[in-house]
């Protein structure tokens, strides 16, 4: 698995952003390709990998449910160890991938955490929160999240008591994949571009730009 890391951006970049995929799409989905290309164009090194269930799908084409959390966590830890120099790593990912990264960020002593659409709760089940570890998070973090995301609305997120180490960037009229409605006057490219710039600005803050 660690030999199948997909790289973008300059090897000499100060920070490497490790991105894991979401539950249903691979590391080279259009969304993941776009974000990796945007971030690398801004001067960052980006590494993408797949969890075991998705890597198996790539081999035989069979759709599988995600691996159990301990497997996902162990896989992400192995990738961090393989790349090395955790103090220069920003770990994260799309939805489930970002959630797994958020669960290990403090323990792995990485530079920062980046979540692209965080599943604060299952859709239609706002009482089943996945935020306890985000309330005590110490790692500097940015969550980019659509204002129409069914996994957590702005009003809901405002009540969660999230750690002061965590910042939110609200993607205008975006759903879980950041897609806006046509009536909003925005398009997907705009939202992804703005998201990339927000991530870049986050990584330029003094605490993160010192390496």
C-alpha positions as CSV (number, residue, x, y, z in Angstrom):
1,X,0.0,0.0,0.0
2,X,2.7,2.5,1.0
3,X,4.3,1.9,-2.5
4,X,1.1,3.1,-4.1
5,X,1.2,6.7,-2.9
6,X,0.2,9.2,-5.5
7,X,2.3,12.3,-5.4
8,X,1.8,15.9,-6.7
9,X,3.8,19.0,-6.3
10,X,7.5,19.8,-5.6
11,X,9.5,17.4,-3.5
12,X,11.3,20.4,-2.0
13,X,8.1,21.9,-0.5
14,X,8.2,22.9,3.1
15,X,5.1,20.9,4.0
16,X,3.6,17.7,2.7
17,X,-0.2,17.4,2.7
18,X,-1.4,13.8,3.1
19,X,-4.9,13.2,1.8
20,X,-7.1,10.1,2.3
21,X,-10.2,9.5,0.3
22,X,-13.8,9.4,1.5
23,X,-15.9,6.3,2.0
24,X,-17.1,5.8,-1.6
25,X,-14.6,7.2,-4.0
26,X,-10.9,6.5,-4.6
27,X,-7.8,8.6,-4.2
28,X,-8.0,9.6,-7.9
29,X,-11.6,10.7,-8.0
30,X,-12.3,14.0,-9.8
31,X,-12.6,15.8,-6.4
32,X,-9.3,14.4,-5.1
33,X,-7.5,15.0,-8.4
34,X,-8.7,18.6,-8.4
35,X,-7.7,19.4,-4.8
36,X,-4.3,17.8,-5.2
37,X,-3.6,19.7,-8.4
38,X,-4.8,23.0,-6.9
39,X,-2.7,22.6,-3.7
40,X,0.4,21.5,-5.6
41,X,0.0,24.5,-8.0
42,X,0.2,26.6,-4.8
43,X,3.6,25.1,-4.0
44,X,2.6,22.3,-1.6
45,X,3.6,18.6,-1.9
46,X,0.5,16.4,-1.8
47,X,0.5,12.6,-1.1
48,X,-2.6,10.5,-1.6
49,X,-3.2,6.9,-0.6
50,X,-6.0,4.3,-0.4
51,X,-7.3,2.3,2.5
52,X,-7.2,-1.5,2.0
53,X,-10.9,-1.9,1.0
54,X,-10.5,0.7,-1.8
55,X,-7.2,-0.7,-2.9
56,X,-8.9,-4.1,-3.3
57,X,-11.6,-2.5,-5.4
58,X,-9.0,-1.1,-7.7
59,X,-7.8,-4.7,-8.3
60,X,-11.1,-6.5,-8.8
61,X,-13.7,-3.8,-9.3
62,X,-15.9,-5.0,-6.5
63,X,-17.4,-2.4,-4.2
64,X,-16.9,-3.0,-0.5
65,X,-17.8,-1.1,2.6
66,X,-15.0,0.7,4.4
67,X,-12.7,-1.3,6.6
68,X,-13.3,-1.1,10.4
69,X,-11.9,2.0,12.2
70,X,-8.9,0.2,13.7
71,X,-7.8,-0.9,10.2
72,X,-8.3,2.6,8.8
73,X,-6.3,4.1,11.7
74,X,-3.5,1.6,11.4
75,X,-3.3,2.2,7.7
76,X,-3.1,6.0,8.1
77,X,-0.4,5.6,10.8
78,X,1.6,3.3,8.4
79,X,1.5,6.0,5.7
80,X,2.8,8.6,8.1
81,X,5.6,6.4,9.2
82,X,6.4,5.6,5.6
83,X,6.6,9.2,4.5
84,X,8.4,10.2,7.7
85,X,9.1,13.6,9.3
86,X,5.6,14.0,10.9
87,X,6.5,17.5,12.1
88,X,6.4,18.6,8.4
89,X,3.2,16.7,7.5
90,X,-0.4,18.1,7.2
91,X,-2.7,15.1,7.4
92,X,-6.3,14.9,6.4
93,X,-8.7,13.9,3.7
94,X,-12.2,13.9,2.2
95,X,-15.0,13.1,4.7
96,X,-14.1,9.8,6.3
97,X,-10.4,10.1,5.4
98,X,-10.3,13.5,7.2
99,X,-12.2,12.0,10.2
100,X,-9.6,9.2,10.6
101,X,-6.8,11.7,10.3
102,X,-8.5,13.8,13.0
103,X,-8.5,10.9,15.4
104,X,-4.7,10.4,15.2
105,X,-3.4,14.0,14.6
106,X,-2.5,14.8,18.2
107,X,-0.8,11.4,18.9
108,X,1.2,11.6,15.7
109,X,2.5,15.1,16.4
110,X,1.9,16.3,12.9
111,X,2.1,19.9,11.8
112,X,-1.6,20.4,11.1
113,X,-4.9,18.7,10.2
114,X,-7.0,19.4,7.1
115,X,-10.5,18.0,6.6
116,X,-12.5,18.4,3.4
117,X,-16.1,18.0,4.4
118,X,-16.2,16.5,7.9
119,X,-19.0,14.0,8.8
120,X,-20.0,15.6,12.1
121,X,-22.9,13.2,12.2
122,X,-24.6,10.7,9.9
123,X,-27.1,12.3,7.6
124,X,-30.5,12.6,9.2
125,X,-29.1,11.6,12.6
126,X,-27.8,14.9,14.2
127,X,-27.9,13.3,17.6
128,X,-25.1,10.8,16.7
129,X,-22.2,13.2,17.0
130,X,-18.6,12.5,16.0
131,X,-17.0,15.5,17.7
132,X,-15.7,14.6,21.1
133,X,-12.1,14.4,20.0
134,X,-12.5,17.7,18.1
135,X,-13.4,19.5,21.3
136,X,-10.0,18.7,22.8
137,X,-7.9,18.8,19.6
138,X,-4.5,20.5,20.1
139,X,-3.2,20.2,16.5
140,X,-3.9,23.3,14.3
141,X,-6.8,22.3,12.1
142,X,-8.9,23.6,9.2
143,X,-12.2,22.0,8.2
144,X,-13.5,23.1,4.8
145,X,-17.3,22.4,4.9
146,X,-20.2,23.2,2.6
147,X,-22.9,25.4,4.0
148,X,-25.5,22.9,2.7
149,X,-23.6,19.8,3.9
150,X,-26.2,17.3,5.4
151,X,-23.4,16.0,7.7
152,X,-23.5,19.2,9.7
153,X,-25.0,22.6,9.1
154,X,-23.5,25.9,10.2
155,X,-26.1,26.3,13.0
156,X,-25.4,22.7,14.2
157,X,-21.6,23.2,14.1
158,X,-21.8,26.4,16.1
159,X,-23.2,24.4,19.1
160,X,-20.4,21.8,19.1
161,X,-17.9,23.6,21.3
162,X,-15.0,22.8,18.9
163,X,-11.4,23.3,20.0
164,X,-9.9,26.8,19.5
165,X,-7.2,25.0,17.5
166,X,-9.8,24.3,14.9
167,X,-10.9,26.8,12.2
168,X,-13.9,26.4,9.9
169,X,-13.9,27.5,6.2
170,X,-17.5,27.6,5.0
171,X,-17.8,26.7,1.3
172,X,-20.5,28.9,-0.2
173,X,-23.7,27.0,-0.9
174,X,-21.7,23.8,-1.1
175,X,-23.0,20.3,-0.4
176,X,-20.8,17.5,0.9
177,X,-18.7,17.6,-2.3
178,X,-18.7,21.4,-2.3
179,X,-21.1,21.6,-5.3
180,X,-23.3,24.7,-5.2
181,X,-26.7,25.1,-6.6
182,X,-27.0,26.8,-10.0
183,X,-29.3,29.4,-8.5
184,X,-26.5,30.5,-6.2
185,X,-24.6,32.0,-9.1
186,X,-21.5,30.0,-8.2
187,X,-20.0,26.8,-9.7
188,X,-17.9,23.9,-8.6
189,X,-14.7,25.4,-10.0
190,X,-15.2,28.6,-8.0
191,X,-15.8,26.7,-4.8
192,X,-12.8,24.4,-5.2
193,X,-10.6,27.4,-6.1
194,X,-11.7,29.3,-3.0
195,X,-11.2,26.3,-0.9
196,X,-7.7,25.8,-2.2
197,X,-6.8,29.4,-1.4
198,X,-8.3,29.1,2.1
199,X,-6.1,26.0,2.7
200,X,-3.1,27.9,1.4
201,X,-3.8,30.8,3.6
202,X,-4.2,28.5,6.6
203,X,-0.8,26.9,5.9
204,X,0.8,30.4,5.7
205,X,-0.1,31.3,9.3
206,X,3.1,31.9,11.3
207,X,2.7,28.8,13.5
208,X,2.6,26.6,10.4
209,X,5.0,28.4,8.0
210,X,7.9,27.9,10.4
211,X,9.5,24.5,9.7
